[in-house]
């Protein structure tokens, strides 16, 4: 579970890095096709590691239960949410130091 959270949180966080001040929802989503391709490829690699028994055994991973998937998704999206809150605060209060 820790492996999936760490890997997926970095993929979600990549969307935040497109702008230090603008929300990911306000920036155009179709401009960086390379980023989307890299993220989709990374998700595919994670899926292969998790769902192909041979690869799962090499990395000593287990199949996650539905509740664990829910926890994993929430924890993986946490950096995205926290950075969006920070960006909002920067815009609202015109902060320069964060």
Biopython code that builds the backbone (N, CA, C, O; Angstrom):
import numpy as np
from Bio.PDB.StructureBuilder import StructureBuilder

atoms = [
    (1, "UNK", "N", (0.826, -1.188, 0.000)),
    (1, "UNK", "CA", (0.000, 0.000, 0.000)),
    (1, "UNK", "C", (0.873, 1.256, 0.000)),
    (1, "UNK", "O", (0.562, 2.230, -0.685)),
    (2, "UNK", "N", (1.958, 1.233, 0.763)),
    (2, "UNK", "CA", (2.850, 2.395, 0.823)),
    (2, "UNK", "C", (3.474, 2.664, -0.546)),
    (2, "UNK", "O", (3.599, 3.821, -0.949)),
    (3, "UNK", "N", (3.859, 1.627, -1.253)),
    (3, "UNK", "CA", (4.440, 1.787, -2.584)),
    (3, "UNK", "C", (3.463, 2.496, -3.518)),
    (3, "UNK", "O", (3.847, 3.424, -4.230)),
    (4, "UNK", "N", (2.219, 2.069, -3.518)),
    (4, "UNK", "CA", (1.216, 2.648, -4.413)),
    (4, "UNK", "C", (0.939, 4.098, -4.027)),
    (4, "UNK", "O", (0.822, 4.951, -4.907)),
    (5, "UNK", "N", (0.831, 4.395, -2.744)),
    (5, "UNK", "CA", (0.577, 5.766, -2.300)),
    (5, "UNK", "C", (1.721, 6.679, -2.727)),
    (5, "UNK", "O", (1.488, 7.762, -3.263)),
    (6, "UNK", "N", (2.948, 6.247, -2.492)),
    (6, "UNK", "CA", (4.100, 7.080, -2.855)),
    (6, "UNK", "C", (4.178, 7.292, -4.358)),
    (6, "UNK", "O", (4.424, 8.408, -4.814)),
    (7, "UNK", "N", (3.973, 6.242, -5.127)),
    (7, "UNK", "CA", (4.069, 6.357, -6.583)),
    (7, "UNK", "C", (2.950, 7.228, -7.145)),
    (7, "UNK", "O", (3.200, 8.120, -7.956)),
    (8, "UNK", "N", (1.728, 6.971, -6.715)),
    (8, "UNK", "CA", (0.593, 7.716, -7.261)),
    (8, "UNK", "C", (0.574, 9.169, -6.791)),
    (8, "UNK", "O", (0.165, 10.054, -7.543)),
    (9, "UNK", "N", (1.007, 9.424, -5.569)),
    (9, "UNK", "CA", (1.005, 10.808, -5.082)),
    (9, "UNK", "C", (1.975, 11.660, -5.898)),
    (9, "UNK", "O", (1.710, 12.839, -6.133)),
    (10, "UNK", "N", (3.080, 11.088, -6.326)),
    (10, "UNK", "CA", (4.012, 11.838, -7.153)),
    (10, "UNK", "C", (3.432, 12.119, -8.534)),
    (10, "UNK", "O", (3.696, 13.168, -9.120)),
    (11, "UNK", "N", (2.650, 11.190, -9.048)),
    (11, "UNK", "CA", (2.014, 11.408, -10.350)),
    (11, "UNK", "C", (0.960, 12.504, -10.262)),
    (11, "UNK", "O", (0.887, 13.362, -11.143)),
    (12, "UNK", "N", (0.146, 12.488, -9.217)),
    (12, "UNK", "CA", (-0.851, 13.544, -9.035)),
    (12, "UNK", "C", (-0.176, 14.890, -8.786)),
    (12, "UNK", "O", (-0.637, 15.925, -9.266)),
    (13, "UNK", "N", (0.906, 14.861, -8.041)),
    (13, "UNK", "CA", (1.615, 16.096, -7.703)),
    (13, "UNK", "C", (2.257, 16.727, -8.948)),
    (13, "UNK", "O", (2.475, 17.939, -8.980)),
    (14, "UNK", "N", (2.553, 15.935, -9.950)),
    (14, "UNK", "CA", (3.130, 16.474, -11.185)),
    (14, "UNK", "C", (2.201, 17.509, -11.821)),
    (14, "UNK", "O", (2.670, 18.465, -12.438)),
    (15, "UNK", "N", (0.900, 17.327, -11.675)),
    (15, "UNK", "CA", (-0.040, 18.310, -12.207)),
    (15, "UNK", "C", (0.102, 19.655, -11.497)),
    (15, "UNK", "O", (-0.079, 20.703, -12.117)),
    (16, "UNK", "N", (0.423, 19.632, -10.211)),
    (16, "UNK", "CA", (0.597, 20.870, -9.454)),
    (16, "UNK", "C", (1.794, 21.672, -9.926)),
    (16, "UNK", "O", (1.804, 22.898, -9.810)),
    (17, "UNK", "N", (2.785, 21.008, -10.448)),
    (17, "UNK", "CA", (4.040, 21.672, -10.770)),
    (17, "UNK", "C", (3.994, 22.464, -12.068)),
    (17, "UNK", "O", (4.983, 23.085, -12.456)),
    (18, "UNK", "N", (2.861, 22.444, -12.732)),
    (18, "UNK", "CA", (2.748, 23.210, -13.970)),
    (18, "UNK", "C", (2.683, 24.708, -13.698)),
    (18, "UNK", "O", (3.057, 25.508, -14.556)),
    (19, "UNK", "N", (2.209, 25.098, -12.508)),
    (19, "UNK", "CA", (2.154, 26.509, -12.134)),
    (19, "UNK", "C", (2.289, 26.627, -10.624)),
    (19, "UNK", "O", (1.748, 25.818, -9.871)),
    (20, "UNK", "N", (3.028, 27.657, -10.195)),
    (20, "UNK", "CA", (3.198, 27.880, -8.755)),
    (20, "UNK", "C", (2.065, 28.690, -8.145)),
    (20, "UNK", "O", (1.911, 28.727, -6.924)),
    (21, "UNK", "N", (1.273, 29.340, -8.992)),
    (21, "UNK", "CA", (0.219, 30.195, -8.458)),
    (21, "UNK", "C", (-1.168, 29.833, -8.979)),
    (21, "UNK", "O", (-2.148, 29.973, -8.247)),
    (22, "UNK", "N", (-1.274, 29.379, -10.207)),
    (22, "UNK", "CA", (-2.572, 29.078, -10.794)),
    (22, "UNK", "C", (-3.028, 27.664, -10.441)),
    (22, "UNK", "O", (-2.223, 26.738, -10.350)),
    (23, "UNK", "N", (-4.316, 27.524, -10.250)),
    (23, "UNK", "CA", (-4.902, 26.233, -9.931)),
    (23, "UNK", "C", (-4.794, 25.294, -11.130)),
    (23, "UNK", "O", (-4.748, 25.740, -12.276)),
    (24, "UNK", "N", (-4.755, 23.997, -10.858)),
    (24, "UNK", "CA", (-4.718, 23.041, -11.962)),
    (24, "UNK", "C", (-6.029, 23.058, -12.733)),
    (24, "UNK", "O", (-6.081, 22.627, -13.885)),
    (25, "UNK", "N", (-7.078, 23.552, -12.108)),
    (25, "UNK", "CA", (-8.375, 23.604, -12.758)),
    (25, "UNK", "C", (-8.512, 24.823, -13.666)),
    (25, "UNK", "O", (-9.376, 24.843, -14.543)),
    (26, "UNK", "N", (-7.674, 25.836, -13.466)),
    (26, "UNK", "CA", (-7.759, 27.032, -14.294)),
    (26, "UNK", "C", (-6.780, 26.999, -15.461)),
    (26, "UNK", "O", (-6.984, 27.696, -16.455)),
    (27, "UNK", "N", (-5.724, 26.203, -15.355)),
    (27, "UNK", "CA", (-4.774, 26.115, -16.454)),
    (27, "UNK", "C", (-5.321, 25.170, -17.507)),
    (27, "UNK", "O", (-6.084, 24.257, -17.194)),
    (28, "UNK", "N", (-4.937, 25.386, -18.736)),
    (28, "UNK", "CA", (-5.384, 24.525, -19.826)),
    (28, "UNK", "C", (-4.857, 23.113, -19.656)),
    (28, "UNK", "O", (-3.677, 22.918, -19.362)),
    (29, "UNK", "N", (-5.719, 22.135, -19.836)),
    (29, "UNK", "CA", (-5.308, 20.760, -19.607)),
    (29, "UNK", "C", (-4.703, 20.079, -20.830)),
    (29, "UNK", "O", (-4.127, 19.000, -20.692)),
    (30, "UNK", "N", (-4.809, 20.656, -21.997)),
    (30, "UNK", "CA", (-4.320, 19.968, -23.179)),
    (30, "UNK", "C", (-2.977, 20.454, -23.673)),
    (30, "UNK", "O", (-2.540, 20.043, -24.748)),
    (31, "UNK", "N", (-2.310, 21.310, -22.932)),
    (31, "UNK", "CA", (-1.089, 21.922, -23.434)),
    (31, "UNK", "C", (0.143, 21.030, -23.324)),
    (31, "UNK", "O", (1.033, 21.114, -24.170)),
    (32, "UNK", "N", (0.213, 20.209, -22.337)),
    (32, "UNK", "CA", (1.427, 19.418, -22.134)),
    (32, "UNK", "C", (1.124, 17.936, -22.366)),
    (32, "UNK", "O", (0.916, 17.168, -21.427)),
    (33, "UNK", "N", (1.105, 17.569, -23.619)),
    (33, "UNK", "CA", (0.782, 16.188, -23.967)),
    (33, "UNK", "C", (1.864, 15.214, -23.492)),
    (33, "UNK", "O", (1.563, 14.057, -23.200)),
    (34, "UNK", "N", (3.094, 15.661, -23.413)),
    (34, "UNK", "CA", (4.181, 14.808, -22.917)),
    (34, "UNK", "C", (3.961, 14.439, -21.450)),
    (34, "UNK", "O", (4.205, 13.304, -21.041)),
    (35, "UNK", "N", (3.498, 15.413, -20.666)),
    (35, "UNK", "CA", (3.218, 15.141, -19.254)),
    (35, "UNK", "C", (2.121, 14.103, -19.117)),
    (35, "UNK", "O", (2.245, 13.165, -18.329)),
    (36, "UNK", "N", (1.046, 14.264, -19.878)),
    (36, "UNK", "CA", (-0.056, 13.297, -19.812)),
    (36, "UNK", "C", (0.409, 11.915, -20.253)),
    (36, "UNK", "O", (0.030, 10.908, -19.656)),
    (37, "UNK", "N", (1.220, 11.868, -21.287)),
    (37, "UNK", "CA", (1.747, 10.582, -21.752)),
    (37, "UNK", "C", (2.622, 9.914, -20.703)),
    (37, "UNK", "O", (2.535, 8.705, -20.487)),
    (38, "UNK", "N", (3.463, 10.705, -20.054)),
    (38, "UNK", "CA", (4.343, 10.158, -19.016)),
    (38, "UNK", "C", (3.534, 9.659, -17.821)),
    (38, "UNK", "O", (3.848, 8.616, -17.248)),
    (39, "UNK", "N", (2.503, 10.397, -17.450)),
    (39, "UNK", "CA", (1.679, 9.990, -16.310)),
    (39, "UNK", "C", (0.890, 8.730, -16.641)),
    (39, "UNK", "O", (0.798, 7.825, -15.811)),
    (40, "UNK", "N", (0.324, 8.660, -17.832)),
    (40, "UNK", "CA", (-0.401, 7.446, -18.232)),
    (40, "UNK", "C", (0.526, 6.238, -18.297)),
    (40, "UNK", "O", (0.158, 5.141, -17.877)),
    (41, "UNK", "N", (1.719, 6.444, -18.820)),
    (41, "UNK", "CA", (2.704, 5.354, -18.865)),
    (41, "UNK", "C", (3.071, 4.904, -17.459)),
    (41, "UNK", "O", (3.188, 3.707, -17.197)),
    (42, "UNK", "N", (3.250, 5.854, -16.559)),
    (42, "UNK", "CA", (3.591, 5.516, -15.181)),
    (42, "UNK", "C", (2.466, 4.755, -14.491)),
    (42, "UNK", "O", (2.716, 3.793, -13.765)),
    (43, "UNK", "N", (1.225, 5.186, -14.718)),
    (43, "UNK", "CA", (0.086, 4.455, -14.166)),
    (43, "UNK", "C", (0.040, 3.032, -14.715)),
    (43, "UNK", "O", (-0.264, 2.088, -13.986)),
    (44, "UNK", "N", (0.341, 2.887, -15.995)),
    (44, "UNK", "CA", (0.349, 1.550, -16.609)),
    (44, "UNK", "C", (1.427, 0.674, -15.973)),
    (44, "UNK", "O", (1.194, -0.509, -15.722)),
    (45, "UNK", "N", (2.585, 1.236, -15.716)),
    (45, "UNK", "CA", (3.665, 0.470, -15.077)),
    (45, "UNK", "C", (3.263, 0.059, -13.666)),
    (45, "UNK", "O", (3.506, -1.075, -13.254)),
    (46, "UNK", "N", (2.653, 0.975, -12.930)),
    (46, "UNK", "CA", (2.184, 0.641, -11.574)),
    (46, "UNK", "C", (1.146, -0.473, -11.646)),
    (46, "UNK", "O", (1.179, -1.406, -10.844)),
    (47, "UNK", "N", (0.225, -0.381, -12.601)),
    (47, "UNK", "CA", (-0.802, -1.418, -12.756)),
    (47, "UNK", "C", (-0.172, -2.766, -13.085)),
    (47, "UNK", "O", (-0.591, -3.793, -12.550)),
    (48, "UNK", "N", (0.820, -2.772, -13.951)),
    (48, "UNK", "CA", (1.505, -4.026, -14.289)),
    (48, "UNK", "C", (2.163, -4.610, -13.044)),
    (48, "UNK", "O", (2.075, -5.812, -12.795)),
    (49, "UNK", "N", (2.820, -3.761, -12.267)),
    (49, "UNK", "CA", (3.476, -4.250, -11.050)),
    (49, "UNK", "C", (2.475, -4.820, -10.052)),
    (49, "UNK", "O", (2.784, -5.773, -9.338)),
    (50, "UNK", "N", (1.290, -4.248, -10.001)),
    (50, "UNK", "CA", (0.295, -4.688, -9.029)),
    (50, "UNK", "C", (-0.532, -5.882, -9.482)),
    (50, "UNK", "O", (-0.911, -6.717, -8.660)),
    (51, "UNK", "N", (-0.816, -5.975, -10.775)),
    (51, "UNK", "CA", (-1.786, -6.963, -11.233)),
    (51, "UNK", "C", (-1.189, -8.160, -11.968)),
    (51, "UNK", "O", (-1.877, -9.165, -12.148)),
    (52, "UNK", "N", (0.052, -8.082, -12.392)),
    (52, "UNK", "CA", (0.697, -9.237, -13.029)),
    (52, "UNK", "C", (1.399, -10.034, -11.933)),
    (52, "UNK", "O", (2.326, -9.537, -11.295)),
    (53, "UNK", "N", (0.951, -11.278, -11.716)),
    (53, "UNK", "CA", (1.485, -12.058, -10.591)),
    (53, "UNK", "C", (3.016, -12.184, -10.578)),
    (53, "UNK", "O", (3.633, -12.098, -9.517)),
    (54, "UNK", "N", (3.613, -12.381, -11.720)),
    (54, "UNK", "CA", (5.074, -12.513, -11.781)),
    (54, "UNK", "C", (5.754, -11.243, -11.268)),
    (54, "UNK", "O", (6.682, -11.313, -10.462)),
    (55, "UNK", "N", (5.297, -10.105, -11.729)),
    (55, "UNK", "CA", (5.893, -8.833, -11.304)),
    (55, "UNK", "C", (5.569, -8.540, -9.839)),
    (55, "UNK", "O", (6.414, -8.037, -9.099)),
    (56, "UNK", "N", (4.353, -8.857, -9.431)),
    (56, "UNK", "CA", (3.960, -8.640, -8.034)),
    (56, "UNK", "C", (4.852, -9.436, -7.096)),
    (56, "UNK", "O", (5.215, -8.954, -6.023)),
    (57, "UNK", "N", (5.210, -10.662, -7.497)),
    (57, "UNK", "CA", (6.080, -11.496, -6.657)),
    (57, "UNK", "C", (7.504, -10.957, -6.615)),
    (57, "UNK", "O", (8.158, -11.022, -5.574)),
    (58, "UNK", "N", (7.986, -10.432, -7.722)),
    (58, "UNK", "CA", (9.348, -9.875, -7.742)),
    (58, "UNK", "C", (9.466, -8.718, -6.757)),
    (58, "UNK", "O", (10.454, -8.606, -6.031)),
    (59, "UNK", "N", (8.454, -7.864, -6.741)),
    (59, "UNK", "CA", (8.481, -6.689, -5.874)),
    (59, "UNK", "C", (7.849, -6.951, -4.509)),
    (59, "UNK", "O", (7.750, -6.044, -3.683)),
    (60, "UNK", "N", (7.425, -8.184, -4.276)),
    (60, "UNK", "CA", (6.851, -8.586, -2.998)),
    (60, "UNK", "C", (5.655, -7.706, -2.610)),
    (60, "UNK", "O", (5.557, -7.230, -1.479)),
    (61, "UNK", "N", (4.741, -7.503, -3.582)),
    (61, "UNK", "CA", (3.547, -6.703, -3.356)),
    (61, "UNK", "C", (2.352, -7.616, -3.140)),
    (61, "UNK", "O", (2.384, -8.788, -3.517)),
    (62, "UNK", "N", (1.308, -7.087, -2.539)),
    (62, "UNK", "CA", (0.076, -7.846, -2.341)),
    (62, "UNK", "C", (-1.066, -7.124, -3.048)),
    (62, "UNK", "O", (-0.968, -5.936, -3.353)),
    (63, "UNK", "N", (-2.136, -7.845, -3.301)),
    (63, "UNK", "CA", (-3.315, -7.256, -3.908)),
    (63, "UNK", "C", (-4.041, -6.443, -2.837)),
    (63, "UNK", "O", (-4.253, -6.912, -1.719)),
    (64, "UNK", "N", (-4.411, -5.232, -3.196)),
    (64, "UNK", "CA", (-5.093, -4.361, -2.241)),
    (64, "UNK", "C", (-6.588, -4.666, -2.224)),
    (64, "UNK", "O", (-7.193, -4.943, -3.260)),
    (65, "UNK", "N", (-7.164, -4.609, -1.039)),
    (65, "UNK", "CA", (-8.613, -4.763, -0.874)),
    (65, "UNK", "C", (-9.290, -3.458, -1.260)),
    (65, "UNK", "O", (-8.632, -2.418, -1.305)),
    (66, "UNK", "N", (-10.584, -3.486, -1.538)),
    (66, "UNK", "CA", (-11.281, -2.247, -1.934)),
    (66, "UNK", "C", (-11.119, -1.101, -0.943)),
    (66, "UNK", "O", (-10.927, 0.042, -1.359)),
    (67, "UNK", "N", (-11.192, -1.373, 0.341)),
    (67, "UNK", "CA", (-11.028, -0.309, 1.329)),
    (67, "UNK", "C", (-9.610, 0.260, 1.277)),
    (67, "UNK", "O", (-9.413, 1.461, 1.465)),
    (68, "UNK", "N", (-8.635, -0.594, 1.024)),
    (68, "UNK", "CA", (-7.249, -0.135, 0.911)),
    (68, "UNK", "C", (-7.062, 0.721, -0.341)),
    (68, "UNK", "O", (-6.284, 1.676, -0.329)),
    (69, "UNK", "N", (-7.771, 0.384, -1.421)),
    (69, "UNK", "CA", (-7.724, 1.215, -2.619)),
    (69, "UNK", "C", (-8.293, 2.600, -2.324)),
    (69, "UNK", "O", (-7.754, 3.605, -2.786)),
    (70, "UNK", "N", (-9.366, 2.653, -1.568)),
    (70, "UNK", "CA", (-9.951, 3.944, -1.211)),
    (70, "UNK", "C", (-8.986, 4.793, -0.396)),
    (70, "UNK", "O", (-8.809, 5.982, -0.660)),
    (71, "UNK", "N", (-8.371, 4.170, 0.589)),
    (71, "UNK", "CA", (-7.385, 4.872, 1.415)),
    (71, "UNK", "C", (-6.213, 5.326, 0.556)),
    (71, "UNK", "O", (-5.714, 6.439, 0.720)),
    (72, "UNK", "N", (-5.777, 4.477, -0.349)),
    (72, "UNK", "CA", (-4.650, 4.784, -1.228)),
    (72, "UNK", "C", (-4.953, 5.993, -2.104)),
    (72, "UNK", "O", (-4.112, 6.880, -2.248)),
    (73, "UNK", "N", (-6.137, 6.035, -2.684)),
    (73, "UNK", "CA", (-6.505, 7.161, -3.550)),
    (73, "UNK", "C", (-6.578, 8.461, -2.748)),
    (73, "UNK", "O", (-6.094, 9.499, -3.198)),
    (74, "UNK", "N", (-7.178, 8.400, -1.570)),
    (74, "UNK", "CA", (-7.288, 9.607, -0.738)),
    (74, "UNK", "C", (-5.906, 10.102, -0.335)),
    (74, "UNK", "O", (-5.623, 11.295, -0.451)),
    (75, "UNK", "N", (-5.050, 9.220, 0.132)),
    (75, "UNK", "CA", (-3.707, 9.627, 0.545)),
    (75, "UNK", "C", (-2.871, 10.104, -0.634)),
    (75, "UNK", "O", (-2.053, 11.013, -0.492)),
    (76, "UNK", "N", (-3.075, 9.495, -1.797)),
    (76, "UNK", "CA", (-2.319, 9.894, -2.981)),
    (76, "UNK", "C", (-2.701, 11.282, -3.461)),
    (76, "UNK", "O", (-1.869, 12.002, -4.013)),
    (77, "UNK", "N", (-3.947, 11.659, -3.256)),
    (77, "UNK", "CA", (-4.404, 12.965, -3.705)),
    (77, "UNK", "C", (-4.160, 14.066, -2.675)),
    (77, "UNK", "O", (-4.382, 15.243, -2.961)),
    (78, "UNK", "N", (-3.712, 13.696, -1.496)),
    (78, "UNK", "CA", (-3.472, 14.673, -0.438)),
    (78, "UNK", "C", (-2.483, 15.769, -0.844)),
    (78, "UNK", "O", (-2.768, 16.941, -0.598)),
    (79, "UNK", "N", (-1.323, 15.446, -1.460)),
    (79, "UNK", "CA", (-0.427, 16.539, -1.879)),
    (79, "UNK", "C", (-1.086, 17.486, -2.874)),
    (79, "UNK", "O", (-0.861, 18.696, -2.818)),
    (80, "UNK", "N", (-1.883, 16.958, -3.768)),
    (80, "UNK", "CA", (-2.589, 17.777, -4.744)),
    (80, "UNK", "C", (-3.507, 18.764, -4.033)),
    (80, "UNK", "O", (-3.520, 19.948, -4.369)),
    (81, "UNK", "N", (-4.260, 18.296, -3.070)),
    (81, "UNK", "CA", (-5.205, 19.144, -2.326)),
    (81, "UNK", "C", (-4.463, 20.190, -1.503)),
    (81, "UNK", "O", (-4.851, 21.358, -1.484)),
    (82, "UNK", "N", (-3.402, 19.775, -0.825)),
    (82, "UNK", "CA", (-2.665, 20.712, 0.024)),
    (82, "UNK", "C", (-1.989, 21.807, -0.788)),
    (82, "UNK", "O", (-1.978, 22.967, -0.377)),
    (83, "UNK", "N", (-1.431, 21.452, -1.927)),
    (83, "UNK", "CA", (-0.801, 22.460, -2.773)),
    (83, "UNK", "C", (-1.847, 23.400, -3.362)),
    (83, "UNK", "O", (-1.601, 24.600, -3.486)),
    (84, "UNK", "N", (-3.012, 22.864, -3.726)),
    (84, "UNK", "CA", (-4.081, 23.726, -4.238)),
    (84, "UNK", "C", (-4.546, 24.712, -3.169)),
    (84, "UNK", "O", (-4.840, 25.865, -3.484)),
    (85, "UNK", "N", (-4.616, 24.283, -1.923)),
    (85, "UNK", "CA", (-4.977, 25.194, -0.824)),
    (85, "UNK", "C", (-3.913, 26.272, -0.671)),
    (85, "UNK", "O", (-4.234, 27.442, -0.465)),
    (86, "UNK", "N", (-2.654, 25.881, -0.772)),
    (86, "UNK", "CA", (-1.554, 26.845, -0.673)),
    (86, "UNK", "C", (-1.620, 27.856, -1.806)),
    (86, "UNK", "O", (-1.442, 29.053, -1.583)),
    (87, "UNK", "N", (-1.875, 27.383, -3.019)),
    (87, "UNK", "CA", (-1.994, 28.298, -4.160)),
    (87, "UNK", "C", (-3.160, 29.261, -3.966)),
    (87, "UNK", "O", (-3.052, 30.445, -4.285)),
    (88, "UNK", "N", (-4.266, 28.754, -3.446)),
    (88, "UNK", "CA", (-5.425, 29.604, -3.189)),
    (88, "UNK", "C", (-5.067, 30.699, -2.190)),
    (88, "UNK", "O", (-5.413, 31.865, -2.381)),
    (89, "UNK", "N", (-4.375, 30.315, -1.133)),
    (89, "UNK", "CA", (-3.976, 31.292, -0.108)),
    (89, "UNK", "C", (-3.022, 32.328, -0.702)),
    (89, "UNK", "O", (-3.109, 33.514, -0.382)),
    (90, "UNK", "N", (-2.122, 31.879, -1.561)),
    (90, "UNK", "CA", (-1.196, 32.816, -2.199)),
    (90, "UNK", "C", (-1.953, 33.830, -3.047)),
    (90, "UNK", "O", (-1.651, 35.023, -3.013)),
    (91, "UNK", "N", (-2.928, 33.359, -3.801)),
    (91, "UNK", "CA", (-3.698, 34.263, -4.654)),
    (91, "UNK", "C", (-4.580, 35.192, -3.829)),
    (91, "UNK", "O", (-4.657, 36.389, -4.107)),
    (92, "UNK", "N", (-5.237, 34.650, -2.827)),
    (92, "UNK", "CA", (-6.191, 35.437, -2.030)),
    (92, "UNK", "C", (-5.488, 36.528, -1.225)),
    (92, "UNK", "O", (-5.954, 37.667, -1.177)),
    (93, "UNK", "N", (-4.381, 36.182, -0.601)),
    (93, "UNK", "CA", (-3.695, 37.137, 0.269)),
    (93, "UNK", "C", (-2.453, 37.735, -0.370)),
    (93, "UNK", "O", (-1.718, 38.489, 0.267)),
    (94, "UNK", "N", (-2.222, 37.395, -1.641)),
    (94, "UNK", "CA", (-1.080, 37.904, -2.401)),
    (94, "UNK", "C", (0.234, 37.682, -1.652)),
    (94, "UNK", "O", (1.063, 38.582, -1.528)),
    (95, "UNK", "N", (0.392, 36.469, -1.165)),
    (95, "UNK", "CA", (1.597, 36.093, -0.425)),
    (95, "UNK", "C", (2.718, 35.788, -1.393)),
    (95, "UNK", "O", (2.484, 35.205, -2.452)),
    (96, "UNK", "N", (3.933, 36.174, -1.044)),
    (96, "UNK", "CA", (5.103, 35.945, -1.900)),
    (96, "UNK", "C", (6.047, 34.914, -1.302)),
    (96, "UNK", "O", (6.876, 34.362, -2.025)),
    (97, "UNK", "N", (5.952, 34.639, -0.021)),
    (97, "UNK", "CA", (6.936, 33.803, 0.658)),
    (97, "UNK", "C", (6.620, 32.332, 0.653)),
    (97, "UNK", "O", (7.491, 31.542, 1.015)),
    (98, "UNK", "N", (5.425, 31.905, 0.265)),
    (98, "UNK", "CA", (5.088, 30.479, 0.286)),
    (98, "UNK", "C", (5.410, 29.883, -1.052)),
    (98, "UNK", "O", (5.204, 28.688, -1.261)),
]
sb = StructureBuilder()
sb.init_structure("model")
sb.init_model(0)
sb.init_chain("A")
sb.init_seg("    ")
for serial, (resi, resn, name, xyz) in enumerate(atoms, 1):
    if name == "N":
        sb.init_residue(resn, " ", resi, " ")
    sb.init_atom(name, np.array(xyz, "f"), 0.0, 1.0, " ", f" {name:<3s}", serial, name[0])
structure = sb.get_structure()
